[in-house]
Amino acid sequence: MRGKAESSNIGGLICKETSPMDHLNTDIAARVNATDWHRIEDDLNRYGCATIDQLLTAAECNALSARYAQDDLYRSRVVMGRHGFGRGEYKYYGYPLPEMIGTLRETVYPHLVPVANRWTALMGIDTRYPAVHADFIRRCHAAGQTRPTPLILQYAEGDYNCLHQDLYGEHVFPLQMAILLSAPGRDFTGGEFVMTEQRPRMQSRAEVVPLAQGDAVIFAVHQRPVNGTRGVYRVNLRHGVSRLRSGHRHTAGVIFHDAT
């Protein structure tokens, strides 16, 4: 049985301690701030994705995975095969978010805002993102996007996730993050994170991103700007997970906009 939850207000949205395990997140913000964000921005500009090694510890990953069965943490469960999304399932966290997930959402977002604003300007999109995540969430909620989007995904042998985009409404932050919670080779085989980039009048480019337990990948949600011979143009990106050959795989997804 869980202990009494403690809560803190972050920009009008509450993140709570749902378990003593949440004390494991005390230095997550320090790890985020110590990341080489100049390198992250450079990789995002070149490839549309960038990785952070060991953003979470093995203990933190295992704590999130172990709570997949704790249904009161989630607002909904989606079985992918019922909707043609692939095979496997995922659950969206409800508000209030677990503290570890809320901390990741709140602390990573400000580092990505400069990239997001530069991308939208280059693509001729008349949108600018505020420096603080809570201000952006208020923008989402004012437009009717009130359902939280952070989630955890579960795959078994033979499962996969079709290429897709996590848009959810009018207001879309152009970058998101996934964190591998399971250990490749020990917990599962196969199941690689995959991206495709659809370039105008050209064949699509694929990107397979190798991850270890606790590694994060930050990637474009929908479009990104690319310099061409005639100036900047937009490329369309999708992401997914290849078929698991064996075992079980959990992933946490941190999406910065909310859903309608």
C-alpha positions in Angstrom: 0.0 0.0 0.0 1.3 3.5 -0.8 2.0 6.0 1.9 0.3 9.3 2.1 1.1 11.4 -1.0 2.9 14.7 -0.6 2.4 17.2 -3.3 3.9 20.4 -4.7 2.4 22.9 -7.0 4.4 23.5 -10.2 2.8 26.2 -12.4 -0.7 25.2 -11.3 -0.1 21.5 -12.0 0.6 19.3 -9.1 3.3 16.7 -9.0 3.1 14.3 -6.1 5.2 11.8 -4.3 3.4 8.5 -4.8 6.0 6.3 -3.2 9.2 6.4 -1.2 10.9 5.4 -4.5 10.4 9.0 -5.7 13.2 10.1 -3.4 15.5 8.6 -6.1 14.9 11.7 -8.2 16.7 14.1 -5.9 19.7 14.7 -8.3 17.8 14.3 -11.7 17.7 18.1 -12.1 21.4 18.3 -11.5 22.0 15.7 -14.2 19.8 17.6 -16.6 21.6 20.9 -16.0 25.0 19.2 -16.3 24.2 17.9 -19.8 26.1 19.3 -22.7 23.2 21.1 -24.3 25.3 22.7 -27.0 26.1 19.2 -28.2 22.4 18.2 -27.9 21.4 21.2 -30.1 24.1 20.4 -32.6 22.9 16.8 -32.9 19.3 17.9 -33.2 20.1 20.3 -36.0 22.1 17.6 -37.9 20.0 14.5 -37.3 16.7 15.5 -35.7 17.6 13.5 -32.6 20.2 13.5 -29.8 21.0 11.2 -26.9 21.8 11.7 -23.2 23.8 8.9 -21.6 22.6 7.7 -18.2 20.0 10.4 -17.6 18.4 8.0 -15.1 20.1 5.4 -12.9 19.2 1.7 -13.1 17.4 2.1 -9.7 15.3 4.9 -11.1 14.5 3.0 -14.2 13.5 -0.1 -12.3 11.3 2.0 -10.0 9.3 3.4 -12.9 9.0 0.0 -14.6 7.9 -1.7 -11.4 5.0 0.7 -11.1 3.5 -0.1 -14.5 0.9 -2.2 -12.8 -0.1 0.5 -10.3 -3.2 1.6 -12.2 -4.0 4.6 -10.0 -1.0 6.5 -11.5 -2.5 6.4 -15.0 -5.4 8.1 -16.8 -5.8 5.5 -19.6 -4.3 2.3 -21.1 -3.9 1.8 -24.8 -3.5 -1.7 -26.4 -1.8 -0.9 -29.7 -3.2 -3.8 -31.7 -6.8 -2.6 -31.2 -6.0 0.7 -33.0 -3.5 -0.5 -35.7 -0.6 1.2 -33.8 1.5 -2.0 -33.6 1.7 -4.5 -30.8 2.3 -3.9 -27.1 0.6 -1.4 -24.9 1.1 1.9 -23.1 -0.4 4.0 -20.3 -0.7 7.7 -20.0 0.1 9.1 -16.5 -2.7 11.2 -14.9 -2.3 14.4 -13.1 -0.8 14.8 -10.5 2.3 13.4 -12.2 4.8 11.2 -10.3 7.5 13.5 -9.0 10.3 11.9 -11.2 8.3 12.4 -14.4 7.3 15.9 -13.4 10.9 16.8 -12.6 12.1 15.6 -16.0 9.3 17.5 -17.8 10.0 20.7 -15.9 13.8 20.7 -16.1 14.4 19.4 -19.6 11.9 21.8 -21.3 13.8 25.1 -20.7 17.0 23.7 -22.4 15.0 22.8 -25.5 13.1 26.1 -25.8 15.9 27.9 -27.7 16.0 25.1 -30.3 12.2 25.0 -30.6 12.0 28.8 -31.1 14.8 28.8 -33.7 13.3 25.9 -35.6 9.8 27.5 -35.8 11.3 30.8 -36.9 13.4 29.1 -39.6 10.3 27.2 -40.9 8.2 30.4 -41.0 5.9 29.2 -38.2 4.4 32.1 -36.1 4.8 30.4 -32.8 7.2 31.1 -29.9 7.5 29.0 -26.7 7.8 30.5 -23.2 10.9 29.8 -21.2 9.0 28.1 -18.4 7.1 24.8 -18.9 4.2 25.7 -16.7 3.5 28.8 -18.9 3.3 26.6 -22.0 1.0 24.1 -20.2 -1.3 27.0 -19.3 -1.4 27.8 -23.0 -2.3 24.2 -23.8 -5.0 24.1 -21.2 -6.5 27.4 -22.3 -7.0 25.8 -25.7 -8.7 22.7 -24.3 -5.6 20.5 -24.2 -5.9 19.4 -20.6 -5.0 15.7 -20.6 -1.4 14.9 -19.6 0.7 13.1 -22.2 3.8 11.6 -20.4 3.5 7.8 -20.6 5.2 4.5 -20.1 5.2 1.8 -22.8 5.5 -2.0 -22.4 6.6 -4.5 -25.0 6.9 -8.3 -25.0 8.4 -10.7 -27.6 7.0 -9.9 -31.1 5.8 -6.4 -30.1 6.6 -3.3 -32.0 5.5 0.4 -32.4 4.5 1.7 -35.8 6.1 4.9 -37.1 4.0 7.8 -35.8 3.9 11.4 -34.5 2.7 12.5 -31.1 0.7 15.6 -31.9 -2.4 15.6 -29.8 -3.8 19.1 -30.5 -3.2 22.6 -31.9 -0.4 23.4 -29.5 2.6 21.1 -30.1 6.1 21.5 -28.6 8.4 20.4 -31.5 10.7 18.1 -29.4 10.0 15.2 -27.0 12.0 12.7 -25.1 12.0 8.9 -24.5 14.0 7.1 -21.8 14.8 3.4 -22.1 14.0 1.8 -18.7 15.1 -1.8 -19.5 18.5 -3.2 -20.2 19.2 -4.4 -23.8 20.7 -7.8 -24.0 19.6 -8.7 -20.4 15.9 -7.8 -20.4 15.2 -7.9 -24.1 16.7 -8.2 -27.6 15.6 -6.3 -30.7 13.3 -3.4 -30.0 15.5 -0.6 -31.3 14.3 3.0 -31.4 13.8 4.0 -35.0 13.2 7.3 -36.8 12.5 8.1 -40.4 12.9 11.5 -42.1 10.8 12.1 -45.2 12.6 14.6 -47.4 10.8 16.4 -50.3 11.5 14.8 -53.6 14.0 12.4 -52.1 13.9 8.9 -50.5 13.3 8.7 -46.8 16.3 8.5 -44.4 16.2 6.0 -41.5 18.0 6.5 -38.1 18.4 3.7 -35.6 19.3 5.1 -32.2 21.2 2.6 -29.9 20.3 3.1 -26.2 21.4 1.6 -22.9 19.3 1.4 -19.8 18.8 4.9 -18.5 19.7 6.6 -21.7 17.4 9.2 -23.2 16.8 10.2 -26.8 15.4 13.7 -27.6 13.9 14.0 -31.1 11.7 16.0 -33.3 7.9 15.4 -32.9 6.8 16.4 -36.4 9.0 18.6 -38.5 12.4 20.2 -38.4 14.2 22.7 -40.6 17.0 21.7 -43.0 19.3 23.9 -45.1 19.1 23.2 -48.8 20.5 24.7 -51.9 17.4 27.0 -52.2 17.2 27.9 -48.5 15.6 26.2 -45.5 12.9 23.6 -46.1 10.9 21.4 -43.7 11.4 17.6 -43.3 8.8 15.4 -41.8 9.8 12.9 -39.1 8.2 9.8 -37.6 9.4 7.5 -34.8 8.7 4.0 -33.6 10.2 0.8 -32.2 11.4 -2.3 -34.1 10.1 -5.8 -33.3 11.3 -7.3 -30.0 13.0 -10.6 -30.6 12.8 -11.7 -26.9 12.1 -10.5 -23.4 10.3 -7.4 -22.2 11.0 -3.7 -22.7 9.7 -0.6 -20.9 10.2 3.0 -22.0 9.1 6.3 -20.5 7.9 9.0 -22.8 8.1 12.7 -21.9 5.9 14.8 -24.2 5.9 18.5 -23.3 2.4 19.5 -24.7 -0.9 18.1 -23.3 -3.7 16.5 -25.3 -7.3 17.4 -26.1 
